[in-house]
Amino acid sequence: MPPDPDRSKLEFAALTDTGRVRRQNEDAIAVNEACGLALLADGMGGHLAGEVASRMAVNIIGQALEDKLLEYAKHAGSADVQAQLQQWMRDAIHLANTRILHAAQNTPGCRGMGTTLVLALHFDHTLAVAHVGDSRLYRLRGTTLQQLTRDHSVLQQEIAAGLITPEQAAISKKRNLITRALGAAPLLEVELHQHDFQAGDIALLCSDGLTDMVPEQQIADLLHANRSDLPQACAQLVACANARGGQDNVSVVLIKARDNEPRSENS
């Protein structure tokens, strides 16, 4: 794919960790810097099946989008490029859903497997986002952390209906009950939206192994304190989740729109 000057202003970092309780890591992450693409999936299922589902998701979707994005230059400047990108994202996710469902139905030990997904694709100072389940995407702008995705979960439905408060949800035993997942059914509703992404902004893709363990304000503080060193920011987020119990696998992917400010040891 031809170099995109806009994407050359992006910086990526990613880290995944098994945590302190689980025996295997069922999260999967992938970054394609040339395409401005990041993916994160959190698998579920029987022994190793969640790992299979999450890895299938990021591999299938990543490859399908890379193939399609080779055509991006042909569509650049066209009025419908945003709609085209969203359609490619939707098609890639549906392809992964079909293949995961087929594997779950036909592979010994994989019955019932599935995975969440959160995907971010950068173009023209914009993040195109797709997500299924309760893996999240946040945007740090300045010192303010904003959640850009809304969980597809039982708790989120109860919050939206006014049945419980976010504070009650944080300690609920229903935290891991999701209402959408790749591999769960032939028909999958994918949520897609777009967000402005300015110089200095940082996008955080993460599994619930981070958000269940670390309060959002602490996530914001760690990101801001390490904004000039994304690998260190990833390491700090994972270490914090583990220090607070590490009850689940924890994965983070960071995307920063470089602001061209000089790096300093104290920034």
PEFEN-V538639 format. One record per residue. N is the residue number from 1. RES is the residue in three letters. SS is DSSP state (2 for helix, 1 for strand, 0 for the rest). PSI is psi as a letter, one per 20 degrees, with the letter a starting at -180 (NA if undefined). Layout:
{{N | RES | SS | PSI} {N | RES | SS | PSI}}
This chain:
{{1 | MET | 0 | p} {2 | PRO | 0 | q} {3 | PRO | 0 | p} {4 | ASP | 0 | o} {5 | PRO | 0 | h} {6 | ASP | 0 | g} {7 | ARG | 2 | h} {8 | SER | 2 | i} {9 | LYS | 2 | j} {10 | LEU | 1 | q} {11 | GLU | 1 | p} {12 | PHE | 1 | q} {13 | ALA | 1 | q} {14 | ALA | 1 | q} {15 | LEU | 1 | p} {16 | THR | 1 | q} {17 | ASP | 1 | q} {18 | THR | 0 | h} {19 | GLY | 0 | a} {20 | ARG | 0 | i} {21 | VAL | 0 | g} {22 | ARG | 0 | q} {23 | ARG | 0 | h} {24 | GLN | 0 | r} {25 | ASN | 0 | o} {26 | GLU | 0 | j} {27 | ASP | 1 | q} {28 | ALA | 1 | q} {29 | ILE | 1 | q} {30 | ALA | 1 | q} {31 | VAL | 1 | p} {32 | ASN | 1 | n} {33 | GLU | 2 | h} {34 | ALA | 2 | h} {35 | CYS | 2 | i} {36 | GLY | 0 | k} {37 | LEU | 1 | p} {38 | ALA | 1 | q} {39 | LEU | 1 | q} {40 | LEU | 1 | p} {41 | ALA | 1 | q} {42 | ASP | 1 | o} {43 | GLY | 1 | r} {44 | MET | 1 | q} {45 | GLY | 0 | a} {46 | GLY | 0 | a} {47 | HIS | 0 | o} {48 | LEU | 0 | i} {49 | ALA | 2 | h} {50 | GLY | 2 | h} {51 | GLU | 2 | h} {52 | VAL | 2 | g} {53 | ALA | 2 | g} {54 | SER | 2 | g} {55 | ARG | 2 | g} {56 | MET | 2 | g} {57 | ALA | 2 | g} {58 | VAL | 2 | h} {59 | ASN | 2 | g} {60 | ILE | 2 | g} {61 | ILE | 2 | g} {62 | GLY | 2 | g} {63 | GLN | 2 | g} {64 | ALA | 2 | g} {65 | LEU | 2 | h} {66 | GLU | 2 | g} {67 | ASP | 2 | g} {68 | LYS | 2 | h} {69 | LEU | 2 | i} {70 | LEU | 0 | h} {71 | GLU | 0 | i} {72 | TYR | 2 | g} {73 | ALA | 2 | h} {74 | LYS | 2 | h} {75 | HIS | 2 | i} {76 | ALA | 0 | p} {77 | GLY | 0 | i} {78 | SER | 0 | q} {79 | ALA | 0 | h} {80 | ASP | 0 | j} {81 | VAL | 2 | h} {82 | GLN | 2 | g} {83 | ALA | 2 | h} {84 | GLN | 2 | g} {85 | LEU | 2 | g} {86 | GLN | 2 | h} {87 | GLN | 2 | h} {88 | TRP | 2 | g} {89 | MET | 2 | g} {90 | ARG | 2 | g} {91 | ASP | 2 | g} {92 | ALA | 2 | g} {93 | ILE | 2 | g} {94 | HIS | 2 | h} {95 | LEU | 2 | g} {96 | ALA | 2 | g} {97 | ASN | 2 | g} {98 | THR | 2 | g} {99 | ARG | 2 | h} {100 | ILE | 2 | g} {101 | LEU | 2 | g} {102 | HIS | 2 | g} {103 | ALA | 2 | h} {104 | ALA | 2 | h} {105 | GLN | 2 | i} {106 | ASN | 2 | i} {107 | THR | 0 | p} {108 | PRO | 0 | p} {109 | GLY | 0 | i} {110 | CYS | 0 | i} {111 | ARG | 0 | p} {112 | GLY | 0 | j} {113 | MET | 0 | q} {114 | GLY | 1 | a} {115 | THR | 1 | q} {116 | THR | 0 | r} {117 | LEU | 1 | p} {118 | VAL | 1 | p} {119 | LEU | 1 | p} {120 | ALA | 1 | p} {121 | LEU | 1 | p} {122 | HIS | 1 | p} {123 | PHE | 1 | q} {124 | ASP | 0 | l} {125 | HIS | 0 | k} {126 | THR | 1 | q} {127 | LEU | 1 | o} {128 | ALA | 1 | p} {129 | VAL | 1 | p} {130 | ALA | 1 | p} {131 | HIS | 1 | q} {132 | VAL | 1 | p} {133 | GLY | 0 | b} {134 | ASP | 0 | j} {135 | SER | 0 | q} {136 | ARG | 1 | r} {137 | LEU | 1 | p} {138 | TYR | 1 | q} {139 | ARG | 1 | p} {140 | LEU | 1 | o} {141 | ARG | 1 | o} {142 | GLY | 0 | d} {143 | THR | 0 | j} {144 | THR | 1 | p} {145 | LEU | 1 | p} {146 | GLN | 1 | p} {147 | GLN | 1 | p} {148 | LEU | 0 | i} {149 | THR | 0 | q} {150 | ARG | 0 | p} {151 | ASP | 0 | p} {152 | HIS | 0 | n} {153 | SER | 1 | r} {154 | VAL | 2 | g} {155 | LEU | 2 | g} {156 | GLN | 2 | h} {157 | GLN | 2 | g} {158 | GLU | 2 | h} {159 | ILE | 2 | g} {160 | ALA | 2 | h} {161 | ALA | 0 | i} {162 | GLY | 0 | j} {163 | LEU | 0 | h} {164 | ILE | 0 | r} {165 | THR | 0 | r} {166 | PRO | 2 | h} {167 | GLU | 2 | g} {168 | GLN | 2 | h} {169 | ALA | 2 | h} {170 | ALA | 2 | h} {171 | ILE | 0 | j} {172 | SER | 0 | q} {173 | LYS | 0 | i} {174 | LYS | 0 | j} {175 | ARG | 0 | h} {176 | ASN | 0 | j} {177 | LEU | 0 | o} {178 | ILE | 1 | q} {179 | THR | 0 | i} {180 | ARG | 0 | q} {181 | ALA | 0 | q} {182 | LEU | 1 | p} {183 | GLY | 0 | i} {184 | ALA | 0 | h} {185 | ALA | 0 | q} {186 | PRO | 0 | h} {187 | LEU | 0 | p} {188 | LEU | 0 | p} {189 | GLU | 0 | o} {190 | VAL | 0 | p} {191 | GLU | 1 | p} {192 | LEU | 1 | p} {193 | HIS | 1 | r} {194 | GLN | 1 | q} {195 | HIS | 1 | q} {196 | ASP | 1 | q} {197 | PHE | 0 | o} {198 | GLN | 0 | r} {199 | ALA | 0 | p} {200 | GLY | 0 | i} {201 | ASP | 0 | q} {202 | ILE | 1 | p} {203 | ALA | 1 | p} {204 | LEU | 1 | o} {205 | LEU | 1 | p} {206 | CYS | 1 | q} {207 | SER | 0 | r} {208 | ASP | 2 | i} {209 | GLY | 2 | h} {210 | LEU | 2 | g} {211 | THR | 2 | h} {212 | ASP | 0 | h} {213 | MET | 0 | h} {214 | VAL | 0 | p} {215 | PRO | 0 | q} {216 | GLU | 2 | h} {217 | GLN | 2 | h} {218 | GLN | 2 | h} {219 | ILE | 2 | g} {220 | ALA | 2 | g} {221 | ASP | 2 | g} {222 | LEU | 2 | g} {223 | LEU | 2 | g} {224 | HIS | 2 | g} {225 | ALA | 2 | h} {226 | ASN | 0 | k} {227 | ARG | 0 | h} {228 | SER | 0 | j} {229 | ASP | 0 | n} {230 | LEU | 2 | g} {231 | PRO | 2 | h} {232 | GLN | 2 | h} {233 | ALA | 2 | g} {234 | CYS | 2 | g} {235 | ALA | 2 | h} {236 | GLN | 2 | g} {237 | LEU | 2 | g} {238 | VAL | 2 | g} {239 | ALA | 2 | h} {240 | CYS | 2 | g} {241 | ALA | 2 | g} {242 | ASN | 2 | h} {243 | ALA | 2 | h} {244 | ARG | 0 | j} {245 | GLY | 0 | h} {246 | GLY | 0 | l} {247 | GLN | 0 | i} {248 | ASP | 0 | r} {249 | ASN | 0 | q} {250 | VAL | 1 | p} {251 | SER | 1 | q} {252 | VAL | 1 | q} {253 | VAL | 1 | p} {254 | LEU | 1 | p} {255 | ILE | 1 | p} {256 | LYS | 1 | p} {257 | ALA | 1 | o} {258 | ARG | 0 | p} {259 | ASP | 0 | j} {260 | ASN | 0 | j} {261 | GLU | 0 | q} {262 | PRO | 0 | q} {263 | ARG | 0 | q} {264 | SER | 0 | q} {265 | GLU | 0 | h} {266 | ASN | 0 | j} {267 | SER | 0 | NA}}
